[in-house]
């Protein structure tokens, strides 16, 4: 099957995305499968799950294109036998093939999946409890590995209040024969007609935020939202075929789930493993990027910290590496640092990795997934901006390496068709390129809103521009009364390239000057080798007259408390020199003390709360 031809049917001659109103993500998945099967692709091996739970070497569980389709329909059929269309289905499991079957199977059944994670994961009980209380699922899909923990999670609830738990890997293939396409169900179609919602605009799934900047909120995504973003990614990422994707990031995270579903829908080869298996031995990921006999183009998606781990632990003695087939390492979900990227390239370019394969990107659940990714050959691209000018809301480029500079990565150009603009968050006026503003987005990939949160939905998704630029407006072609989504992210656009500077609500404002926490955290990391890479949280607390800067950093794995005093002094000196702020306190803590969100990001607000409560 020619994927360019198959996906090209959804674009018109102008490059606009055209989707039939009766179409859904499940319908797209089935259409692609049937076309592939008709072309003889049913026996192709498409999913390989690498299971390291029982041994260091691990074992591989393999699925063909037809087997995947059968498993999806088996899940859908069982849900149809036991529930109603429109029911919510929580997925509680770790990364596995069953997770993908559960997600797409729920959609095939006309139900609404809610991707979550294995209750066995430590440190996220409160988050999971809050999400389940908010989502109120009718069903829980899991697998045999997580089933015990799932049942314990609901053991204290009265039987009548417990969702029905189904273990996906216990369902027989024969169930698939009884699957009924919801779009042929008159009752379902009548309900849609009554609600005046087309199948394309019906709810596809709920993606809960990680909770790093707010209480977890359910982002409501329609079928149109997802299909549009899938098509945007397909075109903007300039994916080459035949391709293979290596994935270990959590499937409950928007980047993991949508990309996992994306390649399954297309019938692309997927190598999947658990995040903890990467963390235990980063070389497993590097080995998956190694060229195989039939490889042409290999892709992967990782957060920035993975690059540091791969440099330190990604090669084993005697490992033979050929990374010449790697066409894309999409780096997202947390700030991209030049140090991490350049160190990774220095380590692996000697093994055939091409520099242009490194692709920093930007996305958020509220816009489905990816909203910016590099499309030019000039990548990865970094620019140094004058720190004093940044504090005044302007991105003025200076020579790299100067004491007064801050380095930021380009996360590429906005995907098309979609509009991204810079806005003054106070006046709601469009800003010129080169100024620092909040990024606003207009496009069909913007989510419907937050589940049950009218005020938050209005604040984030229902924004109108107060004024546009008279020249060179990036809103050209967008209706005057258009509704924009406010990302909450601060940044700038220069020569079409997007540079992120901070979360709007994470800004540290001391004596009227803006300081970006990521910038300070980077300074802390380079100030002392005593600090664990990627494990620093900078935030502000209230003072008598002005806010005070607090820095919490983890010691590196091979260090002890004996080196704390010297490290604190080095950090304090460097931060004061580079940022003009004398930290109120620099606190060093043991490894893994700093809280992270369920997607692995530093949860500054949680760390700040623990600091104020003296619980860390």
Secondary structure, 3 states (H helix, E strand, C coil): CCHHHHHHCCECCCCCECCCCCCCHHHHHHHHHHHHHHCCCCCCEEEEEEECCCCCCCEEEEEEHHHHHHHHHHHHHHHHHHCCCCCEEEECCCCCHHHHHHHHHHHHCCCEEEECCCCCCCCCHHHHHHHHHHHCCCEEEECCCCHHHHHHHCCCCCHHHCCEEEEHHHCCHHHHHHCCCHHHCHHHHHHHHHHCCCHHHCEEEEEECCCCCCCCCEEEEEHHHHHHHHHHHHHHCCCCCCEEEEECCCCCCHHHHHHHHHHHHHCCEEEECCHHHHHHCCHHHHHHHCCCCCCCEEEEEECCHHHHHHHHHCCCCCCCCCCCCEEEEEECCCCCCHHHHHHHHHHHHHHCCCHHHEEEEEECHHHCCEEEECCCCCCCCEEEEEHHHHHCCECCECCCCCCCEEEEEECCEECCCCEEEEECCCCCEECCCCECEEEEEECCCCCCEECCCHHHHHHHHCECCCECCCCCCCCCCCCCCCCEEEEEEEEEEECCEEEEEEEHHHCEEECCEEECHHHHHHHHHHHCCCEEEEEEEEEEECCCCCCEEEEEEEECCCCCHHHHHHHHHHHHHHHHHHHCCCCCEEEEECCCCCCECCCCCECHHHHHHHHHCCCC
